[in-house]
Amino acid sequence: MNELIAKIKELNEAFMTDAALQIEKGNKAAGTRARKASLELEKLMKEFRKASLEASK
């Protein structure tokens, strides 16, 4: 589960960087990367939820 949390943290940082670039500088490629990262984050968060539920049993 620690590996999963580390992946989520890393991907979230990448998302935040790319989202800021899109907002501040209008960088379209950064927007594309941010959207891709958000989809990957969604998948990892679902995995975290499953792992968290199993750990609480």
SEKE-973661 format. One record per residue (C-alpha): residue number from 1; residue in three letters; x negated, y negated, z negated. Coordinates in pm, whole numbers, m for minus. Each point is the difference from the previous one (the first is absolute). Layout:
! residues N
+-----+------+--------+--------+--------+
! pos ! code !     c1 !     c2 !     c3 !
+-----+------+--------+--------+--------+
! NUM !  ALA !      X !      Y !      Z !
...
+-----+------+--------+--------+--------+
This chain:
! residues 57
+-----+------+--------+--------+--------+
! pos ! code !     c1 !     c2 !     c3 !
+-----+------+--------+--------+--------+
!   1 !  MET !      0 !      0 !      0 !
!   2 !  ASN !   m296 !   m234 !    m60 !
!   3 !  GLU !   m103 !     39 !    364 !
!   4 !  LEU !    351 !    m93 !    111 !
!   5 !  ILE !     m3 !   m312 !   m216 !
!   6 !  ALA !   m341 !    m97 !    137 !
!   7 !  LYS !    129 !     38 !    358 !
!   8 !  ILE !    306 !   m213 !    m81 !
!   9 !  LYS !   m218 !   m269 !   m155 !
!  10 !  GLU !   m240 !     m5 !    298 !
!  11 !  LEU !    282 !    m14 !    254 !
!  12 !  ASN !    180 !   m271 !   m196 !
!  13 !  GLU !   m313 !   m216 !      2 !
!  14 !  ALA !    m34 !     45 !    376 !
!  15 !  PHE !    368 !    m88 !     43 !
!  16 !  MET !    m33 !   m315 !   m210 !
!  17 !  THR !   m307 !   m114 !    193 !
!  18 !  ASP !    163 !     53 !    340 !
!  19 !  ALA !    330 !   m155 !   m107 !
!  20 !  ALA !   m183 !   m310 !   m126 !
!  21 !  LEU !   m190 !    m30 !    328 !
!  22 !  GLN !    323 !     16 !    195 !
!  23 !  ILE !    170 !   m260 !   m217 !
!  24 !  GLU !   m291 !   m242 !    m35 !
!  25 !  LYS !   m160 !     22 !    343 !
!  26 !  GLY !    273 !    146 !    219 !
!  27 !  ASN !   m215 !    302 !     79 !
!  28 !  LYS !    229 !    236 !    194 !
!  29 !  ALA !   m237 !    299 !    m23 !
!  30 !  ALA !     m9 !    m37 !   m378 !
!  31 !  GLY !    380 !      8 !     m1 !
!  32 !  THR !     m4 !    326 !    191 !
!  33 !  ARG !   m250 !    149 !   m247 !
!  34 !  ALA !    211 !   m122 !   m293 !
!  35 !  ARG !    314 !    162 !    140 !
!  36 !  LYS !   m186 !    327 !     57 !
!  37 !  ALA !   m137 !    m11 !   m355 !
!  38 !  SER !    350 !    m61 !   m138 !
!  39 !  LEU !    125 !    318 !    167 !
!  40 !  GLU !   m293 !    199 !   m140 !
!  41 !  LEU !     61 !   m151 !   m344 !
!  42 !  GLU !    361 !    114 !     17 !
!  43 !  LYS !   m112 !    359 !     62 !
!  44 !  LEU !   m254 !    m12 !   m283 !
!  45 !  MET !    255 !   m145 !   m240 !
!  46 !  LYS !    237 !    287 !     76 !
!  47 !  GLU !   m283 !    245 !    m70 !
!  48 !  PHE !    m71 !   m181 !   m326 !
!  49 !  ARG !    364 !     24 !   m102 !
!  50 !  LYS !      0 !    377 !     60 !
!  51 !  ALA !   m326 !     47 !   m190 !
!  52 !  SER !    120 !   m221 !   m284 !
!  53 !  LEU !    324 !    195 !    m36 !
!  54 !  GLU !   m187 !    330 !     m9 !
!  55 !  ALA !   m248 !   m130 !   m256 !
!  56 !  SER !    282 !   m111 !   m229 !
!  57 !  LYS !    156 !    347 !    m14 !
+-----+------+--------+--------+--------+
